[in-house]
Each structure stands twice: as structure tokens, then as C-alpha cells.
Amino acid sequence: MITEEIVLEQIKQVIDPDLGLNIVDMGLIYGVDINDDIVDITMTLTSPGCPAAPQLLNGSQTVVQQLDGVEEVNINVVWTPPWDPEMMSEEAKDELGIF
């Protein structure tokens, strides 16, 4: 059975090329909704002009699609609330030296 925790753990494979951190710990994933074999991911980017957007979006879809029992993955990009470094996990903040 697919759970939000399993999906989030899988998405941790997607690394932001600029910061070298996974996008879950960066706070870019706002939500995961699972309906049978369909996974809807709500996420944002660090900015609307993020040059890594295609890589992050495609990577997220690809790694979740690889999970057993997942038939469809939908990525929904939202801009509200806007991403802020405060959304990062404590581990990510420590790694970047943000206190």
C-alpha cells in the first residue's frame, strides 16, 4: 500500500542541483494525496524562474512512478505560499549553515 511517507521518502532522491539538497528537506513538497493508484503531489519551486524546474518536476514524477502500485503521478506546482528558506528541515538548514 502506498503511503505519504513512502512517497516522500522516494522523492528524497530528487536533488536540487544548486544546493545539493533533496527537495523534501528543502520544503518544496507541500502535499501528497493518494487515491488508489494515483498520486497527486503539490509542490513549489524556490522561484518562478527556477532554472532547475524541469529537472525537479520530471525527477519527482519519475521516482514516484517507479513505486509498486502507482499507476499515475500528477505534479501540481503552486506559488502560494511562496517558498521561504524557513520551510527547510532542520537538517537542511544545518547543512547550509542557516540558523
DRENMI-549214 format. One record per residue: residue number from 1; residue in one letter; x, y, z of N, C-alpha, C in turn. Coordinates in steps of 0.1 Angstrom, whole numbers, plus 5000, padded with zeros to 4 digits. Layout:
<pts>
NUM/a/X/Y/Z/X/Y/Z/X/Y/Z
...
</pts>
This chain:
<pts>
1/m/5008/4988/5000/5000/5000/5000/5009/5013/5000
2/i/5005/5022/4991/5013/5034/4990/5009/5044/5001
3/t/5018/5050/5008/5015/5060/5019/5023/5072/5015
4/e/5019/5083/5022/5025/5096/5020/5040/5095/5024
5/e/5043/5088/5035/5057/5086/5040/5065/5079/5029
6/i/5060/5069/5023/5067/5062/5012/5070/5071/5001
7/v/5060/5079/4997/5062/5088/4985/5072/5098/4989
8/l/5071/5104/5001/5081/5114/5004/5095/5109/5005
9/e/5097/5097/5010/5110/5090/5011/5115/5088/4996
10/q/5107/5085/4987/5111/5082/4973/5115/5096/4967
11/i/5107/5106/4970/5111/5120/4964/5124/5125/4969
12/k/5128/5120/4980/5141/5125/4986/5153/5122/4976
13/q/5150/5113/4967/5161/5110/4956/5163/5122/4947
14/v/5153/5131/4947/5154/5143/4937/5162/5154/4945
15/i/5174/5157/4939/5183/5167/4945/5183/5180/4937
16/d/5182/5191/4944/5183/5204/4938/5198/5205/4934
17/p/5200/5208/4921/5214/5208/4916/5222/5220/4922
18/d/5215/5231/4925/5222/5243/4930/5227/5241/4945
19/l/5218/5236/4953/5221/5235/4967/5226/5221/4971
20/g/5223/5211/4963/5228/5198/4966/5219/5191/4977
21/l/5207/5196/4979/5198/5190/4989/5186/5184/4983
22/n/5180/5174/4990/5168/5169/4984/5156/5178/4985
23/i/5147/5177/4976/5136/5187/4976/5126/5186/4987
24/v/5125/5174/4994/5117/5173/5005/5122/5181/5017
25/d/5135/5179/5020/5141/5186/5031/5142/5201/5028
26/m/5142/5205/5015/5142/5219/5012/5128/5226/5014
27/g/5118/5217/5016/5105/5223/5019/5097/5226/5007
28/l/5101/5220/4995/5094/5223/4983/5081/5214/4981
29/i/5080/5203/4988/5068/5195/4987/5058/5200/4997
30/y/5046/5204/4993/5036/5210/5001/5025/5199/5005
31/g/5024/5189/4997/5014/5179/5000/5014/5167/4990
32/v/5010/5155/4995/5009/5143/4988/4995/5138/4990
33/d/4987/5136/4980/4974/5130/4980/4974/5117/4972
34/i/4969/5106/4979/4969/5093/4972/4955/5088/4971
35/n/4951/5085/4959/4937/5079/4957/4939/5066/4948
36/d/4939/5055/4955/4941/5042/4949/4955/5042/4943
37/d/4957/5042/4930/4970/5041/4924/4974/5054/4917
38/i/4967/5065/4921/4970/5078/4916/4976/5087/4927
39/v/4988/5093/4924/4995/5101/4934/4995/5115/4929
40/d/4989/5125/4937/4990/5139/4933/4999/5146/4943
41/i/5009/5152/4937/5019/5159/4945/5018/5174/4943
42/t/5016/5182/4954/5016/5196/4953/5029/5201/4958
43/m/5036/5209/4950/5049/5214/4953/5051/5228/4948
44/t/5062/5234/4951/5066/5247/4947/5080/5246/4942
45/l/5085/5258/4938/5099/5259/4935/5105/5271/4942
46/t/5118/5272/4943/5124/5283/4950/5120/5297/4944
47/s/5117/5297/4931/5113/5309/4924/5106/5305/4911
48/p/5097/5314/4906/5091/5311/4893/5100/5309/4882
49/g/5112/5315/4882/5122/5314/4871/5132/5303/4874
50/c/5130/5294/4883/5139/5284/4887/5144/5276/4875
51/p/5157/5277/4872/5163/5270/4860/5162/5255/4861
52/a/5161/5250/4873/5161/5235/4875/5147/5230/4875
53/a/5137/5238/4873/5123/5234/4873/5120/5221/4865
54/p/5124/5220/4853/5121/5208/4845/5127/5195/4852
55/q/5140/5197/4856/5147/5186/4862/5140/5181/4875
56/l/5136/5191/4884/5129/5188/4896/5115/5182/4894
57/l/5108/5187/4885/5094/5182/4882/5095/5168/4876
58/n/5103/5167/4866/5104/5154/4859/5110/5143/4869
59/g/5120/5147/4877/5125/5138/4886/5115/5133/4896
60/s/5107/5142/4902/5097/5138/4911/5087/5129/4905
61/q/5083/5132/4893/5073/5123/4887/5079/5109/4884
62/t/5091/5109/4879/5098/5096/4876/5100/5087/4888
63/v/5105/5093/4899/5108/5084/4910/5096/5079/4917
64/v/5085/5087/4917/5073/5082/4923/5066/5072/4914
65/q/5067/5074/4901/5061/5064/4892/5067/5050/4893
66/q/5080/5050/4898/5087/5037/4899/5082/5029/4911
67/l/5074/5035/4920/5069/5027/4931/5058/5017/4927
68/d/5059/5005/4933/5049/4995/4930/5035/5000/4934
69/g/5026/4998/4926/5012/5002/4929/5008/5016/4924
70/v/5018/5023/4919/5015/5037/4914/5013/5036/4899
71/e/5001/5040/4895/4998/5040/4880/5000/5054/4874
72/e/4997/5064/4882/4997/5078/4876/5002/5087/4887
73/v/5010/5097/4882/5016/5107/4891/5013/5121/4885
74/n/5007/5129/4893/5004/5143/4888/5011/5153/4897
75/i/5018/5162/4891/5026/5172/4898/5018/5185/4896
76/n/5015/5191/4907/5008/5204/4907/5017/5215/4913
77/v/5022/5224/4905/5031/5235/4910/5022/5247/4915
78/v/5025/5251/4927/5017/5262/4933/5027/5273/4937
79/w/5023/5285/4939/5031/5296/4943/5027/5302/4956
80/t/5016/5297/4962/5011/5302/4974/5010/5290/4984
81/p/5017/5290/4995/5025/5301/4999/5039/5301/4992
82/p/5045/5313/4990/5058/5313/4983/5068/5306/4992
83/w/5077/5299/4985/5088/5292/4993/5097/5302/5000
84/d/5101/5298/5012/5110/5306/5020/5120/5296/5027
85/p/5132/5300/5029/5142/5291/5035/5138/5286/5049
86/e/5129/5293/5055/5124/5288/5068/5116/5275/5067
87/m/5112/5272/5055/5104/5259/5052/5113/5247/5052
88/m/5126/5249/5052/5136/5238/5051/5136/5230/5064
89/s/5139/5217/5063/5141/5209/5075/5153/5214/5083
90/e/5153/5211/5096/5164/5215/5104/5178/5209/5099
91/e/5177/5197/5093/5189/5190/5088/5194/5198/5076
92/a/5185/5203/5067/5189/5211/5056/5195/5224/5060
93/k/5188/5231/5070/5194/5243/5075/5208/5242/5080
94/d/5210/5231/5088/5223/5228/5094/5233/5226/5083
95/e/5229/5219/5072/5239/5216/5062/5243/5229/5054
96/l/5234/5238/5053/5237/5251/5047/5242/5262/5056
97/g/5242/5259/5069/5247/5268/5079/5237/5280/5081
98/i/5224/5276/5080/5213/5286/5083/5208/5284/5097
99/f/5209/5294/5105/5205/5293/5119/5193/5301/5122
</pts>
